[in-house]
Amino acid sequence: MKIIYAKDYYDMGRKAANIISAQVILKRDCVLGLATGSTVESIYKNLIIQYQKGDVDFSGVRSVNLDEYVGLPEDHDQSYRYFMETNLFCHINIRKENTNVPDGMAADVEAECMRYEDLIKELGGTDLQLLGLGHNGHVGFNEPDDKFPLLTHCVQLKESTIKANARFFEREDQVPGEAITMGIKSIMQAKQILLCVSGEAKAEILKKVLTGPVTPAVPGSILQIHPNLTVVADEEASSLL
């Protein structure tokens, strides 16, 4: 495990973007596992700047996103496909056909989960998986449980997760209660994992994830046993380490 300390949210974004850019430069056709949410917005802004400066070329990159809400069409302004398009894809030269997000409108959700898992395997797995961290320790939408879910699956979101995401919707009851997410095995098979955490509110859970027992009650704790984990955390998030 490598821990990189950042001064603040913006410094976290810059340092994490540098790690992702290095991966792309070293392997032009790499597979990036991407995430959504406020934590990664700074990272994507820095990647866009690097692309605009001519420092990194995304034309050969393939991407697979961690998750997507069930029941939201891709053009819904709170879908994760929409997030990726507006916050990254539309501003760099990645090819649309090389970007992959689970289909939240699939008629058969179980079949979509199987299709997505097969897709990850066909791509050869992810070279670098970007992760944020939920307040209850979830990674992707793998919620606290009594076991680690292995493969891409449909999950019922915990009330704490729904409340945390309600700020993006007009009302809490508009937040979907289900999501398709990569499983823990799908995530852990990435060759490198980049966990990014920001803010005082994440300090306690980050401490549990990195120094507590490995348990499905804190899903992110499984990352302790990954052979190539890099954590980028700002001063507030890392204050209890």
N, C-alpha and C positions, 0 to 999 in steps of 0.2 A: 504494500500500500504506500502510495506517495501522496503527501498532503501539501498543497500549494496554498499559501496564505495570501489573500488579496486585501487591499486596504478597504474597499467598499464594493458596492454592487457593480459599478461601472468598471472597476479594476478587475473584478471577477470575470465580467463579460469579455474583457480584452484578453486576459490570460487564457481563458477557456477557448476563445476563438483562435488563438495562436496554436493551441494543441490540435484543434480540428484542421486548421490550414496545413499544419505540418504533415498530418496524415494524408491529406489530399495531394500535397506536393510529392510525397514519397511514393504514393500509389494513385495514379490519375483515375483509375477505374475502381476505386475503393467503394465499399458499401458502408454508408453512414446510417446508423440507427439514430433517429431524431426524436426530439421531445417537444412538447408545447408548454405554455404557461408563462407567467410573468418572469420567472427566473431566467428563462432562456432568451427573452427579448433582447437583452443587452448583448448576449453572445451573437445573435443573428445580425444585429446592427453592426457589430464589429466585422463579421464575415462579409457583409455587403461592402463596407468601406475597403476591406482588403481586396475584394474582387474589383471594385471600381478603380483602385490604384494599379490594377494589373498584377497583383502579387499572387493570386491564386485563380485557377481555372477549374470550373465545376462541370465542364462539358462531358466528361467521362464518368462522373460520379453517379452511383445508384443510391437511392435512399429508401429506407423503410421506417415508417413512424410507429411509435410505441402503441398508440391507442386511438380510439375514436368513440364518440358517443353513439349509442344506439338510438335511432329515430330522428337524427338530424341529417338533412341532405347536405351535400358537400358545399353548396352555395349559401348555406345558413351562416350568418356572421359569427356564430359561436361553435361551428364545427371545427374540428382540428385540421381538416383539409383547407378550409378557408383561412385559418390562422397561418398555416404554412405558406400558402400562396401569397398572402398579404405581407407577412413578416420576413419571408426569405425567398421563396422560389421565383416570384415575379421580378426580383431585383438582381438575380444572378443568372448565369448561363447554363444552369442545370436543365436537362431535357425533361419535358413534362412526362414523357413515357417512361422515364427512369425514376420517377417519384412514386412512392407507394404509401397509401394510407388505408387502413381497413374501411370497408364499405358499411357505414352505419345504417344504410337503408336496405341492406340485403334482405330478401324475402326469407331466406333460411340462414339465420345467424350462425348456427352450428357449422353449416357447410362453409360459410365465409371464414370462420375461425380456422377450419382445416385448410382452406385454400391459402390463407395468409401464412400459415405455418409452412406449407409446402413451398410457397414463394421464397421465404427466407432461406430454406434449404437449397432451392434452385440457384439462388444468388451466391451460395457458398458461405452463408452466415455473414454477420456484420463484422467489419474490421474495427470500428469504433462505435460504441453505444453511448450516446449522451443521455444523462438522467438528471431530473430534478428530484426533490424529496418532499413528500407530503407531510403535513403536520402530524399524522398518525404513523409515519414511517413507511407509507406506501411508495412503491416505485412503479412507474406506469400506473395502472389502476389495480395493482395487486394489493388488496386490502388486508389488514390484520385478520388472521384465521388460525385454525389449529393445524394447518398443513400448508406447505408451499405449493401453489398451483404451478404445474410444470409448463404446459404449452399454451399457445394462444387460445383464449377462451372468453366467454361472456361473463361479466361480473356484476353483481348487485352492489351499487355504491353505498358506502357507509354514510350515515347522516352527517358525520363530521366533514366528509369529503364534499358532500352536496352543499353544506353550509359554506365551506371554503370557496367553492366555485360559484356560489350564488352572486358574488359581486360582479360577475361578467354578464348576468342576465337581469332583466327588469324585475323579476320576482323569483323567489326561491323555488316556487312550485314549477317554474319553467325549466329547471335543471333536470336533464334526463336522469333516470334512476339506474340505468344500465349502460355499460360500455364494453366494447371489445378491446382487449389488451393482450399484448405479448405476455406469456407466462414467465415465471422465474427462470426456468430452464432455458427458454428462448433468449432471455436477457443475459444469463450467465455464460452462454456459449459464445458471446462476443469476444473477439481477440483482445480488445481493450475496452474498459469502461471508464467514462468520465462523469463523475458525480459533481454537480454544481449546486451550492447552497448559499443562500444570502439571507441576512436579517436575523435580529435577535430572537424572533418567534421560532426560529428553527434550531436554536442553539441546543436545547434540551434533547430534541429528537436526534440531532446529529451525533451528540455524545452517545446516546443509546445505540445508534446504528453502528458506530465505529468502535465502541469500547465495551458494549454490553454483550450479553449472551446471544448467540445466533439462534433465533426463534422466529417462527411464522407469525407470532404476535407482533413482531416488529419486522415486517417483510424486508426492509432495506438492510437488515443486519446480515443477510446472506452474502452481501457484497464483501464482507471481511475475508471470505475464503477465495475470492477471485484472484488469480495470479497476476493480473495487470490492472489494478484499480488506481486511478488518479482522482483525488478529491481537490476541488478548487472551492474554497470557502472564504467569505469576507470576515473581517474582524468581529462583527457581531455574531455571525453564525458559529464561528470557531472559538468563541469566548470561554466555553466550558471544556475545551479539549486540553 
